[in-house]
Amino acid sequence: MAHVVRPYRDDDAEALAGILAAAITQIGPAAYSAEQVAAWSARHPGAAQYRQRAGAGDVIFVAADPADLPVAYLLMEPDGHVDHLYIHPDHTRCGLATQLLAAAETHARREEFSRLYTEASDLARPVFARAGYAATKKREFAIAHEGRDVPIHNWAMEKTLR
C-alpha cells in the first residue's frame, strides 16, 4: 500500500487524535504498564490540540493512505522539537516513521535549524536511532493521573544538523 507524506490540513485533526489514542493504547502496552498507558493517554486533549498547535506555528506532517486518510503523523515545534510521532497500529512496520522523520529533517534543513530533538518512548527510541538521533539521557518523571503521580520514562534524543 502506497502512502504519501503531506502537510496537515484542519480536517485531519480528528483522525490524528484517533491515531494518537490507538497508538498509545494498543502499542504502548508492549513497553509500559496499564497505569502508565492510561496516564500517558490522558495527557492528550483531542482534536482541538492539532488546530491550535498548527495555528501557533507547529508543523505537522501526515502520512496518508491511497484514499488520503491519515494513518500516521509527526508534529514538530518551530525550534526543531519533534513532539509527536505516532503511527496507527494497523500501519506500523511500513516505513512511515522513517518517511515522516525524513520530511521533518528536510523542513528543518530548509529552515536552517541546527538540530532536531525529541523525548522518545522505549518503543520509538529505535526508530529515532535509525534516523541518526543519539540518546542523551533517560528521563524519569511522573504524570499526575487520577489523584496520583504515575512514574514513567522516556529518552531525550537529538540529531545535529550542522
GIVENBEL-V380443 format. One record per residue. RES is the residue in one small letter. PHI is phi in radians with two decimals (999 if undefined). Layout:
res=(RES & RES)
phi=(PHI & PHI)
//
This chain:
res=(m & a & h & v & v & r & p & y & r & d & d & d & a & e & a & l & a & g & i & l & a & a & a & i & t & q & i & g & p & a & a & y & s & a & e & q & v & a & a & w & s & a & r & h & p & g & a & a & q & y & r & q & r & a & g & a & g & d & v & i & f & v & a & a & d & p & a & d & l & p & v & a & y & l & l & m & e & p & d & g & h & v & d & h & l & y & i & h & p & d & h & t & r & c & g & l & a & t & q & l & l & a & a & a & e & t & h & a & r & r & e & e & f & s & r & l & y & t & e & a & s & d & l & a & r & p & v & f & a & r & a & g & y & a & a & t & k & k & r & e & f & a & i & a & h & e & g & r & d & v & p & i & h & n & w & a & m & e & k & t & l & r)
phi=(999 & -1.48 & -2.00 & -2.19 & -1.69 & -2.44 & -1.21 & -1.10 & -2.18 & -0.98 & -1.32 & -1.48 & -0.96 & -1.11 & -1.12 & -1.14 & -1.08 & -1.17 & -1.09 & -1.03 & -1.06 & -1.15 & -1.09 & -1.14 & -1.37 & -1.74 & -1.71 & -0.88 & -1.08 & -1.21 & -2.31 & -2.28 & -1.24 & -1.02 & -1.15 & -1.13 & -1.08 & -1.09 & -1.16 & -1.08 & -1.10 & -1.18 & -1.27 & -1.88 & -1.40 & 1.95 & -1.06 & -1.02 & -1.06 & -1.24 & -1.10 & -1.10 & -1.23 & -1.11 & -1.13 & -1.54 & 1.90 & -1.21 & -1.82 & -2.16 & -1.82 & -2.07 & -1.66 & -2.03 & -1.41 & -1.03 & -1.54 & 1.17 & -1.63 & -1.07 & -2.24 & -2.85 & -2.77 & -2.31 & -2.06 & -2.18 & -1.40 & -1.07 & -1.71 & 1.64 & -1.41 & -1.47 & -1.53 & -2.32 & -2.54 & -2.27 & -2.12 & -1.08 & -0.95 & -1.33 & -2.24 & -1.33 & 1.05 & -2.01 & 1.48 & -1.17 & -1.08 & -1.08 & -1.12 & -1.17 & -1.13 & -1.15 & -1.09 & -1.12 & -1.16 & -1.03 & -1.06 & -1.10 & -1.18 & -1.07 & -1.49 & 1.08 & -1.21 & -1.53 & -2.79 & -2.07 & -2.58 & -2.75 & -2.13 & -1.72 & -1.19 & -0.99 & -1.28 & -1.53 & -0.92 & -1.10 & -1.13 & -1.13 & -1.07 & -1.11 & -1.51 & 1.71 & -1.45 & -1.89 & -1.30 & -1.80 & -3.00 & -1.49 & -1.81 & -1.73 & -2.71 & -2.29 & -1.96 & -1.21 & -2.68 & 0.87 & 1.42 & -2.53 & -1.59 & -1.77 & -1.21 & -2.70 & -2.56 & -2.66 & -2.16 & -1.28 & -2.41 & -2.61 & -2.32 & -1.38 & -1.82 & -2.52)
//
